[in-house]
Amino acid sequence: MAYLETTWTEQDIVAFTSGVLSSLADCVAEVESKIKRGTLTTATTPTLTQVEGWLKRGKMELAETHGFSFDRKYASVTLTANTYRYALPPDYAGGRVSLRDKTNDRDITVWMNTWYDKKFPDPSAETSGEVIVACIKNMELWLAPPPSGTDVFELEYDRSGAETTADDFTWLPEIERFRCCDFATGEAFLSLHMWEQGNFYTKRWNAALGKAIKADSKKKWKGKQFQAINVFQEFAAKNYQP
């Protein structure tokens, strides 16, 4: 079965202040300064590729562990007439999404699979027209009915932290970039069989994750003004629009 390929364009955002670690290369340099093995290359131990991979994994671990307010991402796609299946962005992390028709300035309702399948068991049999609903199936975005034109749709979703560009760290606050460096440094020392140093940075990484989770929980609670919102309050808030 051939994989779908869909080109999504990330919406421009205001990045965090660059600070000390403004790029993947800066993070590599931070790890190099800790393990003191000189400049890393494809021939060193660990290799440059390995350290870059550990840094990226640290970023993905952070995105998966926390519900950070900055993990939400916006990306847009230009539809193809009569095509109802679209691959999701490569850093889609699963979970809830929202979809908007930017061309016609309207929201698209996202259904659960069971509803969609009952209403549109075979979307290809539907006459193309204005898209009414969508759903997430098999890590794909399905639309119904198939679009009749090339409207631009915007997807809001939770990112996984996976790479979508050559340098994709600027959406993280700098403290999180330093945490990625701790993770990569620990892995680098372990690859050198320097267990004490590796365990030190691994414990440092784990402790930082715990601090970040607590801080994130406080931010969410404060955002509710220290009051739990029940389902009825949430429904009323969503529908109380002027």
N, C-alpha and C positions, 0 to 999 in steps of 0.2 A: 504494500500500500504506500503510495507516494505521500510525502508530507506536504502540507500546505505551506506556502511562503507568502507572507503579507508584509508589506513595508509600512511600518508605523513611524510617524514623525513625533518626537518628543516635544512637548510644548516648552517654550523658553521660560525659564524660571530665574529668579534672583538667587544666585548661589550664596552660601555662607561666606563670610570673610575668609580669604585664602589662608591667612595665618602662616604658621611654619610649614605645615604639611599641606601643600596646595595641589599635589598631584601624586600619582602612583610612584613616579620616580623619587619624589621627596620621601615617601614612605619606605621605599627600598633603601634610600640613603640612611634613614633612621635605623633600620635593621642592621645595615652594614656597620654603623657606629657602635652598635651593641655587641655584635659577635666578633668584631675586630679581625675580619678575614680579608680586609682590603676590598677592592672593587669586585663585585660579583659578576661573573660572566657565565657562558654556557659550559665552561670547562672547570669551574670552581666547585667546591663542596661547602655548602649547598650551592646549587646553580641559581642564576638570576631568575630563570623560569620557575623554579620551585618556590622561591621567596615571593615572586609576584602571585603565584597561585595561592600561597598561604594568606597573603594579604587580601586577596579577593574572597577567599573562603571566610576570613574573619568578618568581612563586610556582609556576606550572606548570612552568617551566623547571627549577627546583630539584627539584621532585618527580620529574621525568622523569630528571634527570641522576644523582641519588643514590639509593641504596637505603637511605635513612635508616630507622632503627628506628622513628621516629615517623611514618612514612608509612602504616603499617597503620591501617585504620579498621574500625569495627564499625557495622553498620546493621541494623535489623530490619524485617520486613514481615509483615503479617497476610495469610495466604493466602486465596484465594477458592475455595470448593468447586468442583471439576470444571475448574479453570483450571490448566494446566500450564506456561504461558509467562508470564514476568515480566520487565519491563525492568530492567536493572541500574541502580544508582545513577548519577547524572549525572557523578560524579567517579571512576568506575571506570577504572583505568588499564590494564586488560588483565592477563594473567598469572594466577598461581595464586590460588585462593580456597579458603576453607573454609566449610562450611555446617553449621549446628546447628539442630536442632528444639528450641527452648526450651520449648515446651509439654510435650513428652514427655522432655526432658532426654537427647537422644541426638544423635550426630553423623550427618550424611548424607554418604555417599560421593559424591565428585564424579568422574565418569568423563570420559575423553576422548571427543570426538565420535564417532569410529569405533565404539567399544564401544557407546555409547548408541544409535546408529543401527541397529546390528545387532540389539540386543535389543528396542528400541522404535522400529521404523520409522515407526509412526503412533501416537503417544501418545494421541491422541483416541479411538482404538479400545479403549484399555485401560479396564478397570473401575476407577473411582475407589476409593481406599483409602489406606492408610498409605504415605507417600512412601518409596521405597527408595533411589533414586539421583537424581543431578542432573548436568547438564553445562552448559557455556557455549557457546551457539550464536548466531552473528550478534549478539553483544553483548546477548544475552538469557539469562536463567536458565530452563532447562527442567527440569521435574520429572517423575518417573515412579514409579508411576502417578500420574495426576492426584489431587490431594488430595481427600479426602471431607469435610473440615471446614475450620475457620478457625484452624489452628494458627499460632503465631508462629515464624518462621524468622529466624535471625541469620546475616548474611553478614560474613565477615572478608576484606578485600581491600586491594590497593594503591591508594591514592588518586592521582589525577592532579594535584591542586591546583586543579582547576576549581571555580568558585564553586557552592556549594550553599546558602549563606546570604548575607545582606547584608554580614556582617562575618566573614570566614573566614580570619583570619590568626593566631589565638591558638594554633593547633596547631604553629606554627613557633617554634623558639627565636628569641630577639630578634636574634641576630647574623644570622640568615637574613632577618629582616624588613628589617634595614639593607641587606642585599645586594639585596633587591627594590627598595629605594629607589635604590640606585646604578644599577640597570638602568633604572628609570623616569627618573632624572635624565639619564642619557646619552641616552635617546630624546628627552627634552624639549629638550635642547640641540641635538640634530640637527634637530629640527623647526623650531628657530629659526635654522638655518643657522650655528650657532656650532660649527663643526667641531672646533676644538681642544678646547674643553670637553667636547663630546660624546664625542670619542675618548678623552679622559682617563677619563671615567666608564665607558666601555665596556671599556677595558683593566683598570680597577679591578674591574669585575664579573667579567671573565674570569679574573683572577688569584685572586679570591675563590672562584670555582668550583673552580679547581685545588686550592686549600688545603682546601676542604671535602671534595673527593673523597679526598684523601690522609688527612684526619682520619677520614673514614668508614671507609676501608679498615683503618686501625689499630684502630678500635673493633671491627670484625668479627673481625679476627685475634686481638685480645685476648680477645674473647668465646669463642674456641676455646681459650683458654689457650695460645696460641702453638703449637698442634698442629693440623695438617690432619686433617680427619675423612674417612675413606674411606667408600664406599657401604655396606660391611658394618658399620662402626661405627655409622653413622647408622641403619641398619635395626635393629640390636640395641638402640640407645638408644630408638627409637620403640616397640619391643615389650617392653622390660623394664619392666613396670608391676606394682606389687604387687597 
